[in-house]
Amino acid sequence: MDIEQARRWLGTALDEARAGRDEGGVPVGAALYAADGALLGRGRNRRVQDGDPSAHGETAAFRAAGRQRSYRGTTMVTTLSPCWYCSGLVRQFGISRVVVGEAKTFHGGHDWLAEHGVEVIVLDDPACVDLMREFIEKHPTLWNEDIGHE
């Protein structure tokens, strides 16, 4: 995948993450792109806003994309390394590629995805890192709840 295209697509996910932050939620955003580059769906973590523990950014983008006959060739773009729940979604539906904005503040399941044939591109984008570091510093209890740590 072209890295410049990956960075452009990350902009969509980053817009979602910032919107989530502005709503008082966890700033993780995602977007699902078709093989031809069309945006299928976008979303953000809404666990806090909706009181729904399953409302992660990747699942929101996946749901917004609607039913697809196949997910082969699609790319999930996410501002943060996907948790196990979202990594499972990628594997379950055969999403071909994951673009990760950053994996410095949270190292989720992207290595496992790569080991199972998913193309993974980690951008370590400074804007994504800064967004998460600021959030974690201001809201450590909420962050630990989000990642399943007590």
Residue, then its C-alpha position, 0 to 999 in steps of 0.5 A: m500500500d502507498i504510505e501517502q494514501a495510508r496517511r490520507w486515509l488516517g486523516t479520516a480516522l483522526d477526524e473521528a478520534r478528535a470528534g470522540r474526544d470533543e464529546g467526552g469519549v475515548p479518542v479512537g477513530a477508524a474508517l473502512y475503505a474498499a479495495d477501490g479506495a471508496l470510503l465504506g464507513r467511518g466511526r469513533n469509540r462511543r463507549v462513554q457517550d452511548g454507555d455501550p462497551s462494544a462501541h469501539g471505533e473499528t466496530a463503529a466504522f464496520r457497522a457504518a459500512g453496512r453489509q458487504r458481500s466480502y471484505r477481501g481487499t478492504t482496509m481498516v484504518t485506525t488511530l490506535s493499535p486495535c484491541w483484541y476485540c477489534s482484531g478479532l473483527v478483522r480476522q472474522f470478516g477477512i479484512s485484508r489490511v490494517v493501517v495503524g495510526e500509532a502503537k506507542t501508547f497501546h500495543g494491541g493485536h496488530d502483531w497477531l493480525a500480521e502473523h495470520g496474514v493481514e497486512v499491517i502498516v504502523l505509521d506511528d503518526p505524531a498527531c495520533v500519539d499526542l492525542m492519546r498521550e494527552f487523553i491518558e494523562k487527563h483520564p487514566t481511570l477511563w483509559n484503564e477501563d477502556i483497555g480492560h485494566e483495573 
